[in-house]
Amino acid sequence: MTTALLAGLIALSLRTPASDAGAISILMEPDGTGAWKDLFVQFKQQYPEITVKWVEGPPATNTREDMYSTAFLAGQGGFDVVFSDVVWIPKFAAAGWLLDLSSRISPRDRDDFLPADIRGGTYAGRLYRIPAFTDAGLLYFRKDLVPSAPETFEQFVQLAREQRNKDRWGFVWQGKQYEGLVTVFLEVLWGYGGEWIDPDTRSVHLDEPQATDALRFLTESVGDISPPGVTTYTEEEARSIFQNGRSVFLRNWLYVWRLLDQGGAITPAQVGFAPMPHGAGGKSAAALGGYGFAISRFTDNPEDAWRLVEFLTRPESLVQLRDRMGVVPARRSQVPSEFLPILLGARPRPPIPEYAQASDILQRWLSAALTGRTSPEKALREAALETRLLLKAE
């Protein structure tokens, strides 16, 4: 989407009548369930003196990020409250666009939110985002076909090959060139004991043996335990194949669990889930996802904005979102017990201001290797070189 079009969308969304002067504005995801609308009505009942200007934005996360960024760069401030993906915080905080919320969160709330989600909202030691709901990558498996979830990549490949047949693949995942591919690669990379970018030293580790092992695992899966078309799959294509009984294993997010009883060739009783496998001597780790709320530094009403953030992330509000939308609250006390071990082991993606550019580099070179346009070794060397130039790192 072009900058001009984004600017037009922002201008239209912020064309505020006089009666809305002083309103707290927020750009949200599409409200397909009506859950957000009901929460804003409840907020108005509790705080009748505060008006919320709620803008229902486009579904694509990166488009909403661009809308926020364009508004901030234009000097408008744009929105008082930022409904923020976990990976936006380093960029927005480093640019000086967000208020430091470290002193506003109570010790009780800080202890209740999952540690990874607090880390995901923190930049340079300061908290800029209050978590709302969390997410993490995990491995779904047909427990009617395999005795238990594999712990190592070697066990995983063996089981996937044993259960593969002419009607069923072994493993489906997100292989298209987009952010989902990065999260899949990271979970495999971390499982082999490797790293992508050290946020403290800004050193890049993509040309190290663990990264090569991780990318080889994915490239060798294509056409073997995974269908050739996996390089075009996002979450929904992979889910559909698994839910229709045409794969033994699926890497996806928590949302798949609530959809298993909504039709398909398999039932929830046939499915289990576990952390992604790891290499010998390694440790499983899930990529952290999820959303929370930040406050614009340009707001004229920081206290009213904080009241809205506090309201939307209180336990009662998060329970409503869980029940209506199927999301998992980021509060430890509200996480289903079966998901808790995976979420406690979740890891944020590198919290660097240049994250979007670094991700784009990695996506391009991972895709080049997966589609056979270059070797895993060359792809990672080139990705490491470009990333070091981006970060001005050694």
C-alpha positions in Angstrom: 0.0 0.0 0.0 1.4 3.4 -1.0 2.2 6.2 1.4 -0.4 8.4 -0.3 -3.1 5.8 0.1 -2.2 5.3 3.8 -2.3 9.0 4.4 -5.7 9.2 2.8 -7.0 6.4 5.0 -5.6 8.2 8.1 -7.1 11.5 7.1 -10.5 10.0 6.6 -10.3 8.0 9.9 -9.4 11.1 11.8 -11.9 13.5 10.3 -13.5 14.2 13.7 -16.7 16.2 14.2 -16.7 19.0 16.9 -18.7 16.7 19.2 -15.7 14.3 19.3 -13.2 17.0 20.3 -11.0 15.6 23.0 -12.0 12.0 22.2 -9.5 9.1 22.7 -8.8 7.7 19.2 -7.7 4.1 18.6 -7.2 2.1 15.4 -8.3 -1.5 15.7 -8.5 -4.8 13.8 -11.9 -5.6 12.2 -14.5 -6.4 14.8 -16.0 -9.6 13.4 -17.5 -10.8 16.6 -18.7 -7.4 18.1 -16.6 -8.1 21.2 -14.6 -4.8 20.9 -17.8 -2.7 20.3 -19.4 -4.2 23.5 -16.2 -3.4 25.5 -16.2 0.2 24.3 -19.9 0.5 25.3 -19.1 -0.8 28.8 -16.2 1.6 29.0 -18.5 4.5 28.2 -20.9 3.4 30.9 -18.0 3.4 33.5 -16.5 6.6 32.2 -19.3 8.7 30.7 -17.1 11.8 30.5 -14.7 10.1 28.1 -15.5 9.6 24.4 -13.7 6.9 22.4 -13.2 7.4 18.7 -12.8 3.8 17.5 -11.5 3.3 14.0 -12.0 -0.2 12.5 -8.9 -0.6 10.3 -7.9 -3.1 7.7 -7.3 -6.8 8.6 -3.7 -6.9 7.6 -1.4 -6.3 10.5 1.4 -4.7 8.5 -1.1 -2.3 6.9 -2.3 -1.1 10.3 1.4 -0.7 11.4 2.0 1.4 8.3 -1.0 3.6 9.1 0.3 4.2 12.6 3.8 4.9 11.4 2.6 7.3 8.6 0.5 9.2 11.1 3.4 9.6 13.6 5.8 10.6 10.8 3.4 13.2 9.5 3.5 14.8 13.0 -0.2 14.3 13.5 0.2 11.8 16.4 -2.7 10.1 14.6 -4.1 7.9 17.4 -4.1 8.3 21.2 -4.0 4.6 21.9 -2.0 2.1 19.8 -3.4 -1.5 19.4 0.1 -3.0 19.0 1.5 -6.2 17.6 4.3 -7.4 19.8 6.9 -6.8 17.1 6.0 -3.1 16.7 7.2 -1.9 20.1 11.0 -1.5 19.5 10.5 0.5 16.3 7.8 2.8 17.8 9.6 3.2 21.2 13.0 3.9 19.6 11.4 6.6 17.5 10.0 8.3 20.6 6.4 7.7 19.6 5.2 6.0 22.8 4.8 6.9 26.4 6.7 5.0 29.0 4.1 3.0 31.0 6.6 1.4 33.5 5.3 3.3 36.5 1.7 2.9 35.6 1.3 -0.8 35.8 0.7 -2.2 39.3 3.1 -4.8 40.7 0.1 -7.2 40.9 -0.7 -6.9 37.3 3.0 -7.1 36.2 3.3 -10.4 38.1 0.1 -11.7 36.5 1.0 -11.0 32.9 3.1 -13.7 31.3 6.9 -12.9 31.5 7.4 -13.2 27.7 4.5 -10.8 27.0 6.0 -8.2 29.5 9.4 -8.7 27.7 7.7 -8.2 24.4 6.3 -4.9 25.5 9.7 -3.7 26.8 12.4 -1.7 25.1 15.6 -0.4 26.6 14.4 -1.5 30.0 11.1 0.4 29.9 7.6 -0.9 29.4 5.7 0.6 26.5 2.9 -1.9 25.9 0.4 -3.5 28.3 -0.3 -7.0 27.1 -3.9 -8.0 26.2 -3.8 -11.4 24.6 -0.9 -13.8 23.8 0.0 -16.3 21.1 2.7 -18.8 20.4 3.7 -21.3 17.8 3.1 -25.0 18.5 3.0 -28.4 16.9 -0.3 -30.1 16.4 -0.3 -33.8 15.7 -2.6 -36.7 15.0 -2.5 -38.6 18.3 -4.5 -41.4 16.7 -1.6 -41.9 14.3 1.5 -41.3 16.3 2.0 -42.6 19.9 3.2 -39.3 21.3 4.6 -36.0 20.3 8.2 -36.2 19.0 10.8 -34.4 21.1 13.7 -34.3 18.6 13.8 -33.4 14.9 15.1 -36.8 14.2 12.1 -38.5 15.8 9.8 -36.0 14.1 11.0 -36.7 10.6 10.9 -40.5 11.2 7.3 -40.4 12.3 6.3 -38.0 9.5 7.8 -40.4 6.9 6.2 -43.4 8.5 2.7 -41.9 8.4 2.9 -40.3 5.0 1.0 -41.9 2.2 -0.6 -41.1 -1.1 -3.5 -39.2 0.6 -1.6 -37.7 3.5 1.5 -35.6 4.0 3.7 -35.7 7.1 4.0 -32.0 7.9 2.5 -28.7 6.9 3.6 -25.2 7.9 3.8 -21.6 6.8 6.3 -21.5 4.0 5.2 -18.4 2.0 7.5 -15.4 1.9 6.0 -13.4 4.8 6.3 -13.0 8.6 4.9 -16.4 9.3 7.9 -18.0 7.6 10.2 -16.1 9.9 8.4 -17.5 13.0 8.6 -21.0 11.7 12.3 -20.7 10.9 13.0 -19.2 14.3 11.4 -22.0 16.2 13.5 -24.5 14.2 16.6 -22.3 14.6 16.1 -22.0 18.4 15.5 -25.8 18.6 19.0 -26.3 17.1 20.5 -23.9 19.6 21.0 -21.1 17.2 20.2 -17.3 17.2 19.2 -14.7 14.6 20.2 -11.3 16.0 21.5 -10.5 19.5 19.5 -7.4 20.4 22.1 -6.3 23.0 25.2 -6.5 20.8 23.4 -6.3 17.4 25.5 -9.2 16.2 24.1 -11.5 13.5 24.3 -15.3 13.7 22.7 -16.4 10.5 25.9 -17.8 8.9 26.6 -20.2 11.8 26.2 -24.0 11.7 22.9 -24.0 13.7 21.2 -21.7 11.2 22.3 -23.9 8.3 21.0 -27.0 10.1 17.6 -25.2 10.6 17.2 -24.1 7.0 18.3 -27.5 5.7 15.7 -29.1 7.9 13.0 -26.9 6.2 14.3 -27.2 2.6 14.7 -30.9 2.9 11.1 -31.2 4.2 9.7 -29.7 0.9 8.7 -32.6 -1.4 9.6 -35.2 1.3 7.4 -34.9 4.4 5.9 -31.6 3.2 4.0 -30.9 0.0 5.9 -28.9 -2.7 3.2 -26.2 -2.4 4.1 -25.6 1.3 6.2 -22.7 0.0 3.0 -20.8 -0.7 1.1 -21.6 2.5 0.1 -19.2 5.2 -1.7 -20.2 8.4 -5.1 -21.0 6.9 -3.9 -23.1 3.9 -1.8 -25.2 6.4 -4.7 -25.5 8.8 -7.2 -26.6 6.1 -4.9 -29.4 5.0 -4.4 -30.7 8.5 -8.0 -30.3 9.5 -9.1 -32.2 6.4 -7.0 -35.2 7.5 -4.3 -34.7 4.8 -1.3 -34.2 7.2 0.0 -35.8 10.4 1.7 -32.7 11.8 0.9 -29.0 11.6 2.9 -26.0 12.9 0.5 -23.2 13.6 -0.8 -20.8 16.4 -3.1 -21.3 19.3 -6.2 -20.3 17.4 -6.4 -23.6 15.5 -7.4 -25.4 18.7 -10.7 -23.7 19.0 -11.5 -24.4 15.3 -11.0 -28.2 15.4 -14.6 -28.9 16.3 -16.0 -26.7 13.5 -16.0 -29.2 10.8 -13.3 -31.2 8.9 -12.3 -34.8 8.6 -10.8 -35.0 12.1 -12.2 -34.3 15.5 -10.5 -32.7 18.5 -10.2 -36.1 20.1 -7.8 -37.1 17.4 -5.5 -34.1 17.9 -2.8 -33.3 20.4 -0.4 -30.4 20.6 3.2 -29.9 21.9 6.1 -27.6 21.6 8.0 -27.8 18.3 10.8 -30.4 18.4 14.5 -29.6 19.1 17.9 -30.8 18.1 19.8 -33.3 20.1 20.8 -31.6 23.3 18.7 -28.5 22.3 15.6 -27.0 23.8 12.2 -26.2 22.3 11.0 -22.6 22.0 7.9 -21.0 20.6 7.8 -17.7 18.8 5.7 -15.2 20.7 2.8 -13.5 19.1 -0.1 -11.4 20.5 -1.4 -7.9 21.0 -1.5 -5.2 23.6 -2.0 -1.5 24.1 0.4 1.4 24.0 -0.2 5.2 24.4 1.0 7.7 21.9 3.4 10.3 23.1 1.5 12.9 21.1 -1.8 12.4 22.9 -3.4 15.4 24.6 -5.2 13.1 27.0 -2.7 10.7 28.6 -4.8 10.1 31.7 -8.0 9.3 29.7 -5.9 7.1 27.3 -4.5 5.2 30.3 -8.0 4.6 31.7 -8.9 3.0 28.4 -5.8 0.8 28.3 -6.3 -0.2 31.9 -10.0 -1.1 31.2 -9.3 -3.1 28.1 -6.6 -5.2 29.8 -8.4 -5.8 33.1 -9.2 -9.5 33.8 -13.0 -9.0 33.1 -12.4 -7.5 29.7 -9.9 -10.2 28.7 -12.4 -12.9 29.7 -14.9 -11.4 27.4 -12.4 -11.4 24.5 -11.5 -15.0 25.3 -15.1 -16.1 25.3 -16.2 -14.1 22.2 -13.1 -14.2 20.0 -11.3 -17.3 21.2 -8.1 -15.5 22.0 -5.8 -16.4 24.9 -5.5 -13.7 27.6 -1.9 -12.7 28.4 -2.6 -13.0 32.1 -1.1 -16.1 33.7 -4.2 -16.6 35.8 -6.4 -16.8 32.7 -4.3 -19.0 30.4 -5.7 -22.6 30.0 -3.4 -24.9 31.9 -2.7 -27.0 28.8 -1.2 -24.0 27.0 0.8 -22.6 29.9 4.0 -24.7 29.5 4.3 -23.6 25.9 3.6 -20.0 26.6 6.1 -19.9 29.5 8.7 -21.0 27.0 7.8 -18.5 24.3 10.4 -16.1 23.0 9.9 -12.6 21.5 11.5 -11.9 18.1 14.6 -9.7 18.3 13.5 -6.4 19.9 15.3 -4.0 17.5 14.0 -0.8 15.9 14.9 -2.2 12.4 12.9 -5.4 12.9 10.7 -4.9 9.9 13.7 -4.5 7.5 15.6 -7.4 9.1 12.5 -9.6 8.7 12.1 -8.6 5.1 15.8 -9.6 4.4 15.4 -13.0 6.1 12.1 -13.7 4.4 13.5 -13.1 0.9 16.5 -15.4 1.4 14.6 -18.1 3.2 12.1 -18.2 0.4 15.0 -18.3 -2.2 16.4 -21.4 -0.5 13.0 -23.1 0.0 12.1 -22.7 -3.7 15.4 -24.0 -4.9 16.7 -20.7 -6.3 19.8 -20.9 -4.1 21.4 -23.1 -1.5 20.7 -22.8 2.2 24.3 -21.9 2.8 24.4 -19.1 0.3 21.0 -17.8 1.4 22.1 -17.5 5.0 25.5 -15.9 4.0 23.7 -13.3 1.9 21.0 -12.7 4.6 23.7 -12.3 7.3 25.6 -9.8 5.1 22.6 -7.7 4.3 21.5 -7.8 7.9 24.9 -6.6 9.2 24.8 -3.8 6.7 21.4 -2.8 7.9 22.4 -2.9 11.6 25.9 -1.6 10.9 27.1 -4.6 12.8 30.4 -6.5 12.6 
